[in-house]
Amino acid sequence: MPKFFSVLFVVCVLMTSSFAQINSHQEGSFTPQQVDGSMALLYDQTAGGNTNGYTCQDFEAAYDIYDSYIADDFVVTAPGWAVNQVVVSGQYSTTGPATGFNVYFYSNSGGVPGALVYTGLNQPFVQAASVFTITLGTAAVLAPGTYWVCAQARLDYGTGGQYYWNQVNAAYGSVAQFQNPGGGFGVCPAWGNIQTCIAALGTDMYFAIYGGPVPVELSSFTASADFGVVELQWITATETNNQGFEVQRSAGGEFETIAFVNGNGTTTQSQVYTYTDRSVNIGSYSYRLKQVDFDGTFEYSGVVEVDVPAPAVFAMDQNYPNPFNPSTMISFRLAVDSKVSMTVFNVLGQEVASLLNGNLVAGSHQVNFDASSLNSGVYMYRIEASGIDGTNFVDVKKMILTK
């Protein structure tokens, strides 16, 4: 299904039934509330948990000992995830509700949380029975690998208001109270195993993660023009199964494909792409990108528009490529409408080809020279232009044919 494009916004993608097989466990009695139906269940630790949950410190100033916080690890599968919701289980003790949840994602470092890779402060949530569904304002884009999720219930009350985490193993009781006993991390240190912070055994963090695979996210798409040249640049923030981009152009009519630029498959690293259109004249042009997946699905970008100005002077560029075999492109610019001739000579001064002989409008032009019938060597190409305003332009350049 197409995953392209939303500029500066991560797209939630509708999942097929086959994608749901990513779930790491079968759901037990824990039933997350899926607020946004377009999201897939990416990870489900609602049964068969263990005892590797860790505390994660909350550095807020007010009533710190009454906030509840806990972290647990999970594995992101290829091609990466765009996480939109985190679901945790638990219940209030005597007061509530929480003012919101802080959600953090950390890289894994030797079996404990490492570098912070995402921060979502005071995120909204929906409570249903003992389930809290937290919706992230900005999706957490995670490359494949092991991560830790840290969820903090914001219960800023002077007394009471502790938050309980449900136990994984019901044999130890219905719930196990998790809080910072006695206050201060001398008792329950940051990144300490929760078994050192609570009396009950076998407890862990119940959680589930919703979202979609990493999309092809276009961060920017720009166009700039000079005499006879349009420079396109686009940047992606993430890509999934991206075969590449068809570059399409319109001069006021239908869009036509003028080039294809290869993509980078699947990546969570920002990628920069460029394309130079050298086949434009004076006038207005529109460009768009058709992003194509390896399975053939595609989506279009927005349209960018650009005006190609008239050249201020006559000029002829060096042929490209040079050296060449067997053909090359010669670009030139006319300041006014002109009668133009272009010829090719060998080093003896003998004419070997006539490329142009006629009237052309002011602007940028190109002519292709096919030297298939010529021998390797050095050749000269010469332009003569007689403008309708009486101006004349002559230029000669050298080119090399190698076979």
HELIX and SHEET records of a PDB file:
HELIX    1   1 SER A   17  ILE A   22  5                                   6    
HELIX    2   2 ASP A   64  TYR A   66  5                                   3    
HELIX    3   3 ALA A  170  TYR A  172  5                                   3    
HELIX    4   4 ILE A  194  THR A  196  5                                   3    
SHEET    1   A 5 ALA A  40  GLN A  45  0                                        
SHEET    2   A 5 PHE A 207  PRO A 213 -1                                        
SHEET    3   A 5 TRP A  81  SER A  89 -1                                        
SHEET    4   A 5 VAL A 131  LEU A 142 -1                                        
SHEET    5   A 5 PHE A 125  ALA A 128 -1                                        
SHEET    1   B 4 SER A  68  VAL A  76  0                                        
SHEET    2   B 4 GLY A 145  ALA A 153 -1                                        
SHEET    3   B 4 PHE A 101  SER A 109 -1                                        
SHEET    4   B 4 VAL A 112  GLN A 123 -1                                        
SHEET    1   C 3 GLN A  91  TYR A  92  0                                        
SHEET    2   C 3 TYR A 163  ASN A 166 -1                                        
SHEET    3   C 3 VAL A 175  GLN A 177 -1                                        
SHEET    1   D 3 GLU A 217  ASP A 226  0                                        
SHEET    2   D 3 VAL A 229  SER A 250 -1                                        
SHEET    3   D 3 GLU A 256  THR A 267 -1                                        
SHEET    1   E 3 GLU A 217  ASP A 226  0                                        
SHEET    2   E 3 VAL A 229  SER A 250 -1                                        
SHEET    3   E 3 GLN A 271  ASP A 277 -1                                        
SHEET    1   F 4 GLU A 217  ASP A 226  0                                        
SHEET    2   F 4 VAL A 229  SER A 250 -1                                        
SHEET    3   F 4 GLY A 283  ASP A 293 -1                                        
SHEET    4   F 4 PHE A 298  TYR A 300 -1                                        
SHEET    1   G 4 GLU A 217  ASP A 226  0                                        
SHEET    2   G 4 VAL A 229  SER A 250 -1                                        
SHEET    3   G 4 GLY A 283  ASP A 293 -1                                        
SHEET    4   G 4 VAL A 304  VAL A 308 -1                                        
SHEET    1   H 3 ALA A 315  MET A 316  0                                        
SHEET    2   H 3 SER A 327  LEU A 334 -1                                        
SHEET    3   H 3 GLY A 363  ASP A 370 -1                                        
SHEET    1   I 4 GLU A 351  LEU A 360  0                                        
SHEET    2   I 4 SER A 338  ASN A 346 -1                                        
SHEET    3   I 4 GLY A 377  GLY A 387 -1                                        
SHEET    4   I 4 ASN A 392  LEU A 401 -1                                        
END                                                                             
